[in-house]
Amino acid sequence: MPSKSPRVAVRAIIVHDGHLLLVNAWPDGKSDLMCAPGGGVETGSSLPENLAREVYEETGLRIEVGAPCMVNEFHDPRIGFHQVEIFFRCSIAGNANISSEWRDPEKIVDRHIWVTEAGSETVRVKPDGLKAIAFAQPGAVTYDPLETIVM
């Protein structure tokens, strides 16, 4: 299989009033897997600019992007897909309510939930280290090793 360059993505760790924001990882109910909002980086924009755009597209929320806190990699060896994700601690800039009318223009994100640390134990989340870093002390940084993509 020909080698492909890894895709670079950015993700937001948003903990608001003790609740972590998660969105569906796969569209149309293909999976119950949840992840942090964010997505692919477009050239010509900084990582924080890309992240603010992605979070707005997926949720309608305006955010302030803080410091990076985790790097994650995943891949699908069957098709040669490899993604490197950089997670940033973010805060809400304004209202934290996500309108039930909001629609992701890319039609991927169609669900979101706010979970507490205890409540997150019943939610299937990727990457594996997401919940631990989300509820860690600010300043904590981690690397979540390469894992195989799941649905």
N, C-alpha and C positions, 0 to 999 in steps of 0.2 A: 504494500500500500504506500502511495507517495506520502512524503512528509508534508505536513501542513504547519504553518506558524500558529502558535496559540492565539486565541481570541482574548483580548483584554476587556474586562468588565469592571464596573464599580458597583458597590452595594452600600446601602445606608443602614447603620444600626441606630434606630430611633427608639429610645426608651423615654416615654412621656408619662408622668404620674405613675411610675412603677410598672408600666406596661410596654412590652416590646411589640413593634409593628411588624407583622408578617404578611406576605402575599402568596398567592398560589404560584407554584413553580412551573406547572404545566397547564395549558389552556383546556377549556371544554370538559373539565372533570376527568381528564385522563388519569389523574393521580391525586391523592390527598396530601402530597408533599408540599410543604410551605418553605419559604425562604425570605430573606431580607429584600426589600424593594431595590431596584437598580437594573442595570443592563449594560449593553455593549458601549464601548467608547468610540466616539466619532473623532476623526482626526481634525486638528485645528481648534479644538476646545480643550481646556484643562480638565483634569480628572474631576475636580469639584464642580465645574460647569456641567460636565456630562452627567454627574450624579444628580445635581439639582434638576436638570431637565428630565432625567429618567423617573425620578420620584414624582415629579409633577405629572408626567404623562400617565403613570400607573395609579396615582392616588388623588391628584389635584392638590396635594399639600405643597406648600412652600417651605423649604428647609434652609438652615444654615449648616454648612459642612464644616466639621471639625477635623481633628487629627485622625490619621490612619490608625487602625487598631488590629487588623488581621489581614493576612494574605492566605488565600485558599486556591487550590488547584483541583480541577476534576477533568476527567476525560471519558470518552467512549471509544475503547480500542477497536470496536467493530468498524467504525467509520472514520477513525483518525481524528476525531474532534478533541480538542484540548483547550480549556479555558482557565485563565488566571484571573482571579477576582481580588480586588483591593477593597476592603471594607473600611468605612470611615464612621466615626461617631458623629451623629448629626442631632440637631434639635429643630423643633418646629418653629417656624417664623410666622406667627399669627395663630389662626384657628387650627385645632387638631382634629376637627370633625371631617370625616370623609363622606361626601354626599353620596347617597344611594343612587343618584342620577349619573355619577361620574363614570366614564367609559374610557378604558385604555385605547388610544388610537391604533395600537398594534394588535389589539384583541387577544392579548395573552393573559394579562391580569384581569380576573373577573371576581376575585374574592380577596378579602383582607380580614385580618383579625388582630386585636390587641390582646396580648397574653401577659400575665404576671409570671414571675419566675416559677412559682409552684404550678401554675396552670399550663406552662409550656411543656411540662413532663408528659402531657397526654397528646401532644401535637407532634407529628412526624416532620422533622426539620432537617434541612441540609444547608450548609455543611455541618459535619458533626460537632465542630467547636463553636457554632454560632451562639447557642444559649449561654455557654460558659463565658464567652467574651462579652456578650451583651449585658450581663448582670455583674460583670467584674468591676473592680474599682477603675475609675478613669485613669488613663496612663498605661494600663495593661496592654501589651501587644503580643500577638501570637501568630504562628504559622500553622495552618491546618494542612497536613500532607496530602499529596495527590490521592484522590479516591475515584473509583469508578462511578460514572453517572448512574443514577437510579430513577425509576418512575414511581 
